């Protein structure tokens, strides 16, 4: 009985890890596509003498991607600190 529970737990943990890896890859790919699309649009606007629009689109693209990256990094740090706190506290 205990062996089946352990196998099941390992199976579930493996699924969770694989799912997290897939989520990270999709997030990176999405960020890349959004960034490239924004920068391509900004370049096209700049080439058609719409420099102000190009600056706004390019700046907003870069700012939003940097903001999302920093927010994700902060969230991961917070989660790790919370896990470390939970593991160190007596139960």
N, C-alpha and C positions, 0 to 999 in steps of 0.2 A: 504494500500500500504506500509506504513512504517513498519507495523508488518511483512509483508512478507519479506521485506528487512532485518529486524532484524533477523528473523528466518534463512534466507539464510546466513547471516553473521555468526551467531552462528554455523550453520552447517559447513561452510567452516573452521572456526576457530577450530572446533572439529576435522575435518579431518586433518588439519595441525598438531595439537598437537599429534594425534594418529600416524600420519606418522613419526613425529620426534621421538616419543617413539620407534617405530618399528626400525627406523634407528639406534638409540642408542643401542638397544638390538642386532641387527645384527652386529654392529661394535664390541661390546664386545665379541660376540660369535666368530666372525672372528679372533679377536686378540687372543682369547684363543686357537683356533685351530692352528693358525700360531705358537704361542708360544710353545704349546705342541709338535707340529710336529718338530720344530727346536730343542727343548731340547731332544726329543726322538732320533732324528738323531744324535745329539751330543753324547748322551749316548751310542748308538750303535757303533759309531766310536771309542769312548774311550774303549769300551769293546773289540774291535778288534785291539787294539794296534795302533790306529791312533790318538794319543793325540793331535797333532798339528791341525789336521782337526777338531777334536771335539771342541777344544778351539775356533777356527775360527767360526764354525757354531753356537756354543752356545753363543759366544760373540756377533756375528752379530744379532742373534735372539733377545737377551735381549736389545741390543743397539737400534735396530730399533723399538721395542715395546715401550721402554721408550721415544724415540724421538717422536714417533707418539702421545703418551699420552701428552707429554709436549706441542707439537704443537697444539693439540686440545684444551688444557686448555688455552693456550695463545690466540687462536682464539676466544674462548668463552668470555674471559675477554675483548678483543678488541671490540667484537660485543656488549656486555653489556654497555661498556663505550660509544660507538657510539649511542646506543639507549637512554641512559641517557642524552647525550648531545643534541640529537634531541628533546627530550621531554622537556628539560629545556629552549631551545631557543624559543623566541617568534615567532609566525607565522603571 
